[in-house]
Amino acid sequence: MGKISVISYDDNFSKPQSAHIAEQEIIYSGPLNSRRKLKRFISRYGIERAVIKGNAPDFVMSELTRAGISLCTGERLMRSIYPKLISRAAKLYKTCDSCTVYDESADGETLRIIECVAMHFKNVALCTKADAQYLAEEVMSSMGLALKVGECGGVGVVCAGYGGAQKVKVDLTCRSTTVFADENNSIITPSIAEAIAGDNIDAHVLERLKLKIYSLC
């Protein structure tokens, strides 16, 4: 199996370091500031999936794509486990009965997230620039819930953008600050968890990797 690498432009390791997380070897590297260094690193360690930390030079993304390496941001994993994250947020904020969903669109996926939110919160709002009239009608028809268009505070579920200033927030984007923990209590970011999972990502991915939600923010 090809290895996973975390290439960090925030840290300056003198040489690559190896660690095991959730029974998977991870190769940590400091900044690779030339195509030659990046290509040599990929070849030497047999990298198949990568996580980028910090502001990488423009050539890094194109070189990873050219080498057939999957770039893991964590967003795919977060969108697969959103019911668990929303449930966790509701438990953290037991006195709250409101939730605002932030999205750029108002499509079928948005509807599924709203339906999940409505299982935990009495008042649900959708903050979007898209036309949400159809979605509001669909929510009323299927659930009898009056979907507010705009913000209603409470918990935030961020599908796109940055959301509001909520005390508790479920961020499903690549900027998410949610972290997980493995059986050894090692802290794992969504991007690394996604890299470890590979293509096997679904609603049960945390159970397979023996990870638990450590913190939403």
N, C-alpha and C positions, 0 to 999 in steps of 0.2 A: 504494500500500500504506500502511495506517495505521501510525503510529509506535509505538515502544516507549518507555515511560517508567519510570525508576527514581525513585520518590518516597521521599526519605529523611527520617526523623524523627530521625536520628542526626547529620546534617550540616546546616549552615545556609548554603546558597548564597545570595548576594545576588540572583542571578537564574538562571534555567534555563541549563544548559550542555549542549552537544551533543558527542557523541563517536561514532566508528565502531568497532564491534567485529564481527569476522567478517563484514565488508562490510555491516553493518546499522547504521543510525543509531539512537542511543539518546539520549533527552532526560533529563537528570538534573535533578531539582528538589529544593530544600530542603522543609521542612515546609509543607504547605498546611493551615492551621488553621481554615478555614471552608468551608462548602459552596460559597459564592460563588466563593472563590478556586480551589477544586478544579474546579468546573464551567467556569470561565473558562479554566483551564489545559488541560483536556481538549478544549474546543472550539478553542482557539487552535492547538494542535499536532496535532490529529487523532489523539489517542491511541486505540489499539485493544487494546494489551496492556500490563499494568503489573506492576511489581515493587515491593513495599513493604519498606523497611528501617526497623527500629526499631518503637516502639510507636505506632501510628497511632490517632487518635481513632476512636471507634466509628462515626461517620458515614461515614468514608472507604470502608469495605467496602460498605456499603449503597449509597452513591452510585456506586461503580464498577459494581456489579451493575445498578443502575437505568440506567446509561449503556451497558450491554452490553459493558463492557470485561472482558477475560479477566485474572484475577489469576493470576500465575505464581509458584509457590512452589518449583519445582524437583523436587518429589516425583514427578510424572508422568514426567519425563525419567529420573530415577534408577532408577525401577522398570523402565524400558524397557531400560536398559543394565546391569542388575545382573550379567550374566555377565562383562562386561569388568571391572567393579569387583572382583568376587570373584577373578578371575584375577590382577588386579594385586595384591590383598592377599596371595594365596598366594605370589607372586614376592617381595614385600617381606619376608615372614616364612617363608623357605624351611625353617627348622628346626622349624617348627610343624606338627603333624599333627592338630590339633584345631580345631574351629570350633563356636561356639554361635550359633544363629539365635534372635532375639527377635521375637515376634509376639503380638498380642492374640488372634488367631484361629488355627485350624489347618485351613485349607481348601486348595483346589486350588492357589492361588497360592503358599501356604506350601510345599506339596509340590514345586512346580517349583523354588523357590529351594533347598530341601533337596537335590534331585537335582543341581542345579548345584554346590552346596557339596561334595557327595560326590565330584565329579570331581577335586577338589583336596585334600581332607582325609580322612584315614583315620577319624577319630572325629568324629561329628556329634551335636550335641545341640540340642533345641528347648526354649526357655524361654518358657512361655505359661501363662496362667490357664485357657485353654480345654481341653476334653477332647481329648487328643492320641492316645488309644489307637488309633483308626481309622487315623490318619496313620502311627503307628509300625508297624502291621500292613501298611499299603500299602507303606511303604519296605522292610520286610523281604521282602515278596512280590515286589516289582519289582526290587529291587537286592541283596537278601541282606545288607542293612546293618541292624545293631541301633541304632536311633535312641534315644539317651538323652533322657529327659525331665528337664529341669533345665539346669544349666550345666556345661560341661566346659572352660571357659577358652579359651585359644588366641586365634584371631581371632574377632571379633564381627561378625555381620551383623544390623543393626537394621532391622526392618520396621516396628516400632511401639515407642513408649516411648523409653527412653534407653540401653538395653543395659547392659553391665557396664563393668569397668575395664580392658578389653583394651588392649594395646599398639598393635595394629592393628585398626581398625574400619571396616566398610563401613556407612555410615548412609544408608538409603534414604528417610529422612523429610525434612520441610521444614526441619529443623534441621541438615541435613548441612553439614559444613565442607569437603567435597570441592571442589576447584577445578579448572578446565580452563584450557588456554592455546590461543590461536589462532596463526596463522602468524607474527604479529608479537610473540609471547610476551606478549600482553595477558592478564592473569589474569581469568577469568570464573567467576562463581558458577553453581551449578545453576539458580537461578531465572532469571538472565539468559540462560543457554543455552536454557532452555525457552521463554522469550519470543521469542528469535531463531528457534527452530525452528517456532513457531506450532503448527499442527495436524499438521505432518509429523514426528511423533515415533514412532520405532521403534528396533529394535536397531542400525540403521546411521546413526542421527542424527549421531553424532560425526564420522563420515567425511564426510557431506554438508556439515557446517558447518566441516570441516577443523579440528576441535578434538582435542586430546589430553589425557589425564588428567595433570594436573600434580602433584596431591597429594591423598591421601585424607583428610588431617587437618592 
